[in-house]
C-alpha cells in the first residue's frame, strides 16, 4: 500500500558538466542527464555512484543526489529540528 507524503523520501539523481568541479555551477541545462527519482537514499546513492564512476575520467562531469522530500515539505524538516 502507498505511504503518506510525510513518509516519502524521494531523491533525484542528475548530472551534467560544471564550469568548476568544486562547484555546482552547471554549464548547459539542456544537456543535463536526469538519471531518475528514487524512493530512498540508498537506491539514489547506488545510481549516483554508478553514473559518477562511468564518468570518472571527465573532471567536468558531476552527478548529485537531491533530497526532493526536503524541497516538497520544508516545514516538516523545520519542525523536526525543533
N, CA, C and O atoms as a Tinker XYZ file with bonds, in Angstrom:
   328  protein
     1  N      0.839000   -1.178000    0.000000    73     2
     2  CA     0.000000    0.000000    0.000000    64     1     3
     3  C      0.883000    1.239000    0.000000    63     2     4     5
     4  O      2.007000    1.183000    0.497000    81     3
     5  N      0.417000    2.333000   -0.532000    73     3     6
     6  CA     1.194000    3.561000   -0.619000    64     5     7
     7  C      1.456000    4.177000    0.744000    63     6     8     9
     8  O      0.732000    3.937000    1.710000    81     7
     9  N      2.507000    4.975000    0.794000    73     7    10
    10  CA     2.866000    5.646000    2.034000    64     9    11
    11  C      2.332000    7.068000    2.022000    63    10    12    13
    12  O      2.089000    7.638000    0.958000    81    11
    13  N      2.153000    7.633000    3.192000    73    11    14
    14  CA     1.741000    9.029000    3.312000    64    13    15
    15  C      2.864000    9.921000    2.821000    63    14    16    17
    16  O      4.031000    9.530000    2.856000    81    15
    17  N      2.519000   11.134000    2.357000    73    15    18
    18  CA     3.516000   12.038000    1.810000    64    17    19
    19  C      4.634000   12.313000    2.806000    63    18    20    21
    20  O      5.793000   12.413000    2.403000    81    19
    21  N      4.327000   12.435000    4.074000    73    19    22
    22  CA     5.340000   12.702000    5.075000    64    21    23
    23  C      6.356000   11.580000    5.218000    63    22    24    25
    24  O      7.462000   11.810000    5.706000    81    23
    25  N      6.004000   10.379000    4.803000    73    23    26
    26  CA     6.889000    9.235000    4.906000    64    25    27
    27  C      7.700000    9.025000    3.637000    63    26    28    29
    28  O      8.625000    8.213000    3.628000    81    27
    29  N      7.376000    9.735000    2.574000    73    27    30
    30  CA     8.038000    9.565000    1.297000    64    29    31
    31  C      9.373000   10.287000    1.306000    63    30    32    33
    32  O      9.432000   11.477000    1.618000    81    31
    33  N     10.422000    9.599000    0.974000    73    31    34
    34  CA    11.766000   10.174000    0.993000    64    33    35
    35  C     12.371000   10.171000   -0.411000    63    34    36    37
    36  O     13.436000    9.594000   -0.633000    81    35
    37  N     11.697000   10.809000   -1.341000    73    35    38
    38  CA    12.136000   10.807000   -2.739000    64    37    39
    39  C     13.479000   11.523000   -2.907000    63    38    40    41
    40  O     13.755000   12.536000   -2.264000    81    39
    41  N     14.302000   10.959000   -3.795000    73    39    42
    42  CA    15.610000   11.532000   -4.114000    64    41    43
    43  C     15.773000   11.562000   -5.634000    63    42    44    45
    44  O     15.459000   10.593000   -6.324000    81    43
    45  N     16.267000   12.686000   -6.137000    73    43    46
    46  CA    16.533000   12.880000   -7.558000    64    45    47
    47  C     18.029000   12.765000   -7.791000    63    46    48    49
    48  O     18.825000   13.346000   -7.053000    81    47
    49  N     18.415000   12.009000   -8.824000    73    47    50
    50  CA    19.820000   11.897000   -9.208000    64    49    51
    51  C     19.951000   12.470000  -10.614000    63    50    52    53
    52  O     19.244000   12.059000  -11.534000    81    51
    53  N     20.868000   13.426000  -10.768000    73    51    54
    54  CA    21.118000   14.001000  -12.090000    64    53    55
    55  C     22.569000   14.432000  -12.185000    63    54    56    57
    56  O     23.286000   14.505000  -11.187000    81    55
    57  N     22.984000   14.716000  -13.418000    73    55    58
    58  CA    24.356000   15.142000  -13.626000    64    57    59
    59  C     24.488000   16.006000  -14.856000    63    58    60    61
    60  O     23.561000   16.138000  -15.655000    81    59
    61  N     25.658000   16.591000  -14.989000    73    59    62
    62  CA    25.955000   17.426000  -16.137000    64    61    63
    63  C     27.342000   18.012000  -15.998000    63    62    64    65
    64  O     28.037000   17.794000  -15.006000    81    63
    65  N     27.729000   18.760000  -17.015000    73    63    66
    66  CA    29.045000   19.402000  -16.994000    64    65    67
    67  C     28.994000   20.662000  -16.137000    63    66    68    69
    68  O     28.051000   21.449000  -16.215000    81    67
    69  N     30.030000   20.834000  -15.317000    73    67    70
    70  CA    30.140000   22.003000  -14.461000    64    69    71
    71  C     31.322000   22.856000  -14.927000    63    70    72    73
    72  O     32.280000   22.351000  -15.512000    81    71
    73  N     31.232000   24.152000  -14.656000    73    71    74
    74  CA    32.314000   25.057000  -15.046000    64    73    75
    75  C     33.543000   24.868000  -14.154000    63    74    76    77
    76  O     34.673000   25.107000  -14.579000    81    75
    77  N     33.308000   24.438000  -12.919000    73    75    78
    78  CA    34.393000   24.206000  -11.965000    64    77    79
    79  C     33.998000   22.989000  -11.132000    63    78    80    81
    80  O     32.950000   23.009000  -10.486000    81    79
    81  N     34.807000   21.936000  -11.131000    73    79    82
    82  CA    34.448000   20.699000  -10.408000    64    81    83
    83  C     34.229000   20.886000   -8.911000    63    82    84    85
    84  O     33.662000   20.013000   -8.255000    81    83
    85  N     34.674000   22.019000   -8.366000    73    83    86
    86  CA    34.485000   22.272000   -6.933000    64    85    87
    87  C     33.124000   22.898000   -6.637000    63    86    88    89
    88  O     32.783000   23.135000   -5.478000    81    87
    89  N     32.350000   23.163000   -7.686000    73    87    90
    90  CA    31.060000   23.837000   -7.513000    64    89    91
    91  C     29.928000   23.027000   -8.136000    63    90    92    93
    92  O     30.139000   21.957000   -8.707000    81    91
    93  N     28.736000   23.568000   -8.008000    73    91    94
    94  CA    27.563000   23.001000   -8.684000    64    93    95
    95  C     27.069000   23.957000   -9.769000    63    94    96    97
    96  O     25.870000   24.027000  -10.036000    81    95
    97  N     27.979000   24.682000  -10.386000    73    95    98
    98  CA    27.639000   25.609000  -11.469000    64    97    99
    99  C     27.600000   24.839000  -12.781000    63    98   100   101
   100  O     28.611000   24.718000  -13.473000    81    99
   101  N     26.425000   24.322000  -13.113000    73    99   102
   102  CA    26.273000   23.527000  -14.326000    64   101   103
   103  C     26.300000   24.432000  -15.548000    63   102   104   105
   104  O     25.703000   25.508000  -15.553000    81   103
   105  N     27.004000   23.981000  -16.587000    73   103   106
   106  CA    27.217000   24.768000  -17.805000    64   105   107
   107  C     26.001000   24.834000  -18.725000    63   106   108   109
   108  O     25.596000   25.915000  -19.153000    81   107
   109  N     25.427000   23.687000  -19.022000    73   107   110
   110  CA    24.413000   23.607000  -20.074000    64   109   111
   111  C     23.218000   22.798000  -19.582000    63   110   112   113
   112  O     23.248000   21.567000  -19.555000    81   111
   113  N     22.172000   23.510000  -19.196000    73   111   114
   114  CA    20.998000   22.825000  -18.651000    64   113   115
   115  C     20.284000   21.959000  -19.685000    63   114   116   117
   116  O     19.599000   21.003000  -19.321000    81   115
   117  N     20.435000   22.275000  -20.950000    73   115   118
   118  CA    19.764000   21.469000  -21.980000    64   117   119
   119  C     20.401000   20.088000  -22.136000    63   118   120   121
   120  O     19.787000   19.181000  -22.697000    81   119
   121  N     21.629000   19.926000  -21.643000    73   119   122
   122  CA    22.284000   18.619000  -21.760000    64   121   123
   123  C     22.381000   17.879000  -20.426000    63   122   124   125
   124  O     23.139000   16.918000  -20.299000    81   123
   125  N     21.612000   18.328000  -19.434000    73   123   126
   126  CA    21.616000   17.652000  -18.132000    64   125   127
   127  C     21.113000   16.213000  -18.301000    63   126   128   129
   128  O     20.202000   15.948000  -19.085000    81   127
   129  N     21.716000   15.309000  -17.562000    73   127   130
   130  CA    21.303000   13.912000  -17.582000    64   129   131
   131  C     20.498000   13.622000  -16.318000    63   130   132   133
   132  O     21.040000   13.598000  -15.213000    81   131
   133  N     19.203000   13.405000  -16.497000    73   131   134
   134  CA    18.337000   13.036000  -15.373000    64   133   135
   135  C     18.394000   11.516000  -15.256000    63   134   136   137
   136  O     17.884000   10.802000  -16.119000    81   135
   137  N     19.006000   11.033000  -14.201000    73   135   138
   138  CA    19.147000    9.589000  -14.000000    64   137   139
   139  C     17.822000    9.008000  -13.531000    63   138   140   141
   140  O     17.367000    7.994000  -14.061000    81   139
   141  N     17.195000    9.646000  -12.531000    73   139   142
   142  CA    15.910000    9.152000  -12.062000    64   141   143
   143  C     15.558000    9.640000  -10.673000    63   142   144   145
   144  O     16.332000   10.342000  -10.022000    81   143
   145  N     14.376000    9.254000  -10.237000    73   143   146
   146  CA    13.882000    9.561000   -8.897000    64   145   147
   147  C     13.771000    8.237000   -8.146000    63   146   148   149
   148  O     13.252000    7.250000   -8.666000    81   147
   149  N     14.272000    8.243000   -6.914000    73   147   150
   150  CA    14.359000    7.010000   -6.133000    64   149   151
   151  C     13.640000    7.162000   -4.796000    63   150   152   153
   152  O     13.580000    8.263000   -4.250000    81   151
   153  N     13.094000    6.069000   -4.264000    73   151   154
   154  CA    12.275000    6.139000   -3.047000    64   153   155
   155  C     13.069000    6.242000   -1.749000    63   154   156   157
   156  O     12.492000    6.491000   -0.690000    81   155
   157  N     14.379000    6.054000   -1.819000    73   155   158
   158  CA    15.189000    6.150000   -0.605000    64   157   159
   159  C     16.619000    6.519000   -0.983000    63   158   160   161
   160  O     17.022000    6.404000   -2.141000    81   159
   161  N     17.373000    6.962000    0.009000    73   159   162
   162  CA    18.730000    7.431000   -0.242000    64   161   163
   163  C     19.642000    6.311000   -0.730000    63   162   164   165
   164  O     20.506000    6.539000   -1.577000    81   163
   165  N     19.461000    5.121000   -0.210000    73   163   166
   166  CA    20.329000    4.003000   -0.580000    64   165   167
   167  C     20.268000    3.729000   -2.082000    63   166   168   169
   168  O     21.306000    3.556000   -2.722000    81   167
   169  N     19.062000    3.688000   -2.647000    73   167   170
   170  CA    18.926000    3.447000   -4.086000    64   169   171
   171  C     19.459000    4.628000   -4.894000    63   170   172   173
   172  O     20.079000    4.446000   -5.942000    81   171
   173  N     19.212000    5.833000   -4.398000    73   171   174
   174  CA    19.714000    7.026000   -5.086000    64   173   175
   175  C     21.241000    7.032000   -5.082000    63   174   176   177
   176  O     21.867000    7.343000   -6.095000    81   175
   177  N     21.825000    6.694000   -3.958000    73   175   178
   178  CA    23.288000    6.665000   -3.866000    64   177   179
   179  C     23.872000    5.619000   -4.808000    63   178   180   181
   180  O     24.915000    5.848000   -5.420000    81   179
   181  N     23.217000    4.490000   -4.925000    73   179   182
   182  CA    23.679000    3.437000   -5.827000    64   181   183
   183  C     23.672000    3.935000   -7.285000    63   182   184   185
   184  O     24.622000    3.701000   -8.031000    81   183
   185  N     22.599000    4.617000   -7.674000    73   183   186
   186  CA    22.516000    5.169000   -9.035000    64   185   187
   187  C     23.556000    6.271000   -9.233000    63   186   188   189
   188  O     24.220000    6.324000  -10.269000    81   187
   189  N     23.697000    7.150000   -8.236000    73   187   190
   190  CA    24.693000    8.222000   -8.303000    64   189   191
   191  C     26.093000    7.638000   -8.479000    63   190   192   193
   192  O     26.853000    8.074000   -9.343000    81   191
   193  N     26.421000    6.657000   -7.659000    73   191   194
   194  CA    27.754000    6.053000   -7.701000    64   193   195
   195  C     28.024000    5.413000   -9.066000    63   194   196   197
   196  O     29.119000    5.553000   -9.611000    81   195
   197  N     27.044000    4.724000   -9.608000    73   195   198
   198  CA    27.218000    4.068000  -10.909000    64   197   199
   199  C     27.519000    5.085000  -12.006000    63   198   200   201
   200  O     28.423000    4.878000  -12.815000    81   199
   201  N     26.763000    6.184000  -12.038000    73   199   202
   202  CA    26.986000    7.188000  -13.078000    64   201   203
   203  C     28.246000    7.993000  -12.822000    63   202   204   205
   204  O     28.945000    8.347000  -13.771000    81   203
   205  N     28.554000    8.290000  -11.579000    73   203   206
   206  CA    29.790000    9.017000  -11.269000    64   205   207
   207  C     31.011000    8.187000  -11.681000    63   206   208   209
   208  O     31.991000    8.735000  -12.184000    81   207
   209  N     30.953000    6.888000  -11.472000    73   207   210
   210  CA    32.067000    6.019000  -11.852000    64   209   211
   211  C     32.198000    5.905000  -13.367000    63   210   212   213
   212  O     33.308000    5.786000  -13.884000    81   211
   213  N     31.067000    5.939000  -14.088000    73   211   214
   214  CA    31.119000    5.881000  -15.557000    64   213   215
   215  C     31.811000    7.104000  -16.151000    63   214   216   217
   216  O     32.395000    7.029000  -17.231000    81   215
   217  N     31.743000    8.232000  -15.439000    73   215   218
   218  CA    32.274000    9.486000  -15.974000    64   217   219
   219  C     33.506000    9.957000  -15.206000    63   218   220   221
   220  O     33.853000   11.137000  -15.263000    81   219
   221  N     34.166000    9.058000  -14.494000    73   219   222
   222  CA    35.292000    9.430000  -13.640000    64   221   223
   223  C     36.432000   10.091000  -14.424000    63   222   224   225
   224  O     37.167000   10.898000  -13.856000    81   223
   225  N     36.594000    9.778000  -15.684000    73   223   226
   226  CA    37.673000   10.356000  -16.480000    64   225   227
   227  C     37.361000   11.762000  -16.980000    63   226   228   229
   228  O     38.236000   12.423000  -17.538000    81   227
   229  N     36.143000   12.224000  -16.791000    73   227   230
   230  CA    35.733000   13.561000  -17.230000    64   229   231
   231  C     35.574000   14.439000  -15.992000    63   230   232   233
   232  O     34.533000   14.413000  -15.334000    81   231
   233  N     36.618000   15.222000  -15.677000    73   231   234
   234  CA    36.610000   16.037000  -14.460000    64   233   235
   235  C     35.514000   17.096000  -14.467000    63   234   236   237
   236  O     35.138000   17.601000  -13.409000    81   235
   237  N     35.000000   17.435000  -15.637000    73   235   238
   238  CA    33.951000   18.443000  -15.730000    64   237   239
   239  C     32.554000   17.896000  -15.554000    63   238   240   241
   240  O     31.590000   18.661000  -15.536000    81   239
   241  N     32.423000   16.576000  -15.423000    73   239   242
   242  CA    31.103000   15.954000  -15.270000    64   241   243
   243  C     30.853000   15.687000  -13.802000    63   242   244   245
   244  O     31.708000   15.147000  -13.100000    81   243
   245  N     29.664000   16.073000  -13.341000    73   243   246
   246  CA    29.344000   15.889000  -11.924000    64   245   247
   247  C     27.916000   15.379000  -11.789000    63   246   248   249
   248  O     27.002000   15.878000  -12.446000    81   247
   249  N     27.734000   14.380000  -10.933000    73   247   250
   250  CA    26.414000   13.846000  -10.599000    64   249   251
   251  C     26.116000   14.168000   -9.140000    63   250   252   253
   252  O     27.016000   14.191000   -8.300000    81   251
   253  N     24.842000   14.415000   -8.852000    73   251   254
   254  CA    24.432000   14.777000   -7.497000    64   253   255
   255  C     23.132000   14.063000   -7.119000    63   254   256   257
   256  O     22.374000   13.602000   -7.973000    81   255
   257  N     22.909000   13.992000   -5.807000    73   255   258
   258  CA    21.655000   13.476000   -5.254000    64   257   259
   259  C     20.955000   14.648000   -4.577000    63   258   260   261
   260  O     21.546000   15.329000   -3.739000    81   259
   261  N     19.707000   14.880000   -4.934000    73   259   262
   262  CA    18.905000   15.951000   -4.333000    64   261   263
   263  C     17.794000   15.306000   -3.509000    63   262   264   265
   264  O     17.098000   14.411000   -3.987000    81   263
   265  N     17.637000   15.760000   -2.287000    73   263   266
   266  CA    16.602000   15.250000   -1.386000    64   265   267
   267  C     15.283000   15.963000   -1.716000    63   266   268   269
   268  O     14.986000   17.015000   -1.150000    81   267
   269  N     14.505000   15.392000   -2.622000    73   267   270
   270  CA    13.255000   16.046000   -3.040000    64   269   271
   271  C     12.276000   16.195000   -1.891000    63   270   272   273
   272  O     11.526000   17.170000   -1.847000    81   271
   273  N     12.264000   15.262000   -0.971000    73   271   274
   274  CA    11.328000   15.353000    0.149000    64   273   275
   275  C     11.588000   16.603000    0.983000    63   274   276   277
   276  O     10.662000   17.138000    1.593000    81   275
   277  N     12.818000   17.070000    1.021000    73   275   278
   278  CA    13.139000   18.292000    1.775000    64   277   279
   279  C     12.627000   19.531000    1.050000    63   278   280   281
   280  O     12.275000   20.527000    1.682000    81   279
   281  N     12.588000   19.465000   -0.277000    73   279   282
   282  CA    12.072000   20.584000   -1.060000    64   281   283
   283  C     10.545000   20.608000   -1.066000    63   282   284   285
   284  O      9.932000   21.676000   -1.076000    81   283
   285  N      9.943000   19.432000   -1.060000    73   283   286
   286  CA     8.483000   19.332000   -1.135000    64   285   287
   287  C      7.799000   19.664000    0.182000    63   286   288   289
   288  O      6.678000   20.172000    0.192000    81   287
   289  N      8.470000   19.379000    1.292000    73   287   290
   290  CA     7.872000   19.606000    2.600000    64   289   291
   291  C      8.868000   20.267000    3.544000    63   290   292   293
   292  O      9.248000   19.662000    4.547000    81   291
   293  N      9.302000   21.494000    3.253000    73   291   294
   294  CA    10.306000   22.141000    4.117000    64   293   295
   295  C      9.825000   22.362000    5.547000    63   294   296   297
   296  O     10.645000   22.382000    6.465000    81   295
   297  N      8.524000   22.528000    5.763000    73   295   298
   298  CA     8.007000   22.736000    7.116000    64   297   299
   299  C      8.164000   21.492000    7.980000    63   298   300   301
   300  O      8.345000   21.598000    9.193000    81   299
   301  N      8.096000   20.323000    7.368000    73   299   302
   302  CA     8.284000   19.078000    8.113000    64   301   303
   303  C      9.721000   19.008000    8.628000    63   302   304   305
   304  O      9.958000   18.588000    9.760000    81   303
   305  N     10.664000   19.412000    7.808000    73   303   306
   306  CA    12.070000   19.404000    8.213000    64   305   307
   307  C     12.308000   20.400000    9.338000    63   306   308   309
   308  O     12.994000   20.092000   10.313000    81   307
   309  N     11.739000   21.601000    9.199000    73   307   310
   310  CA    11.915000   22.638000   10.225000    64   309   311
   311  C     11.352000   22.192000   11.572000    63   310   312   313
   312  O     11.987000   22.388000   12.608000    81   311
   313  N     10.157000   21.591000   11.558000    73   311   314
   314  CA     9.536000   21.174000   12.810000    64   313   315
   315  C     10.272000   20.001000   13.423000    63   314   316   317
   316  O     10.276000   19.860000   14.646000    81   315
   317  N     10.896000   19.155000   12.620000    73   315   318
   318  CA    11.644000   18.018000   13.139000    64   317   319
   319  C     12.918000   18.462000   13.839000    63   318   320   321
   320  O     13.402000   17.783000   14.744000    81   319
   321  N     13.463000   19.604000   13.422000    73   319   322
   322  CA    14.709000   20.103000   14.026000    64   321   323
   323  C     14.461000   20.795000   15.365000    63   322   324   325
   324  O     15.405000   21.006000   16.126000    81   323
   325  N     13.230000   21.147000   15.663000    73   323   326
   326  CA    12.920000   21.855000   16.922000    64   325   327
   327  C     12.903000   20.937000   18.103000    63   326   328
   328  O     12.659000   21.379000   19.226000    81   327
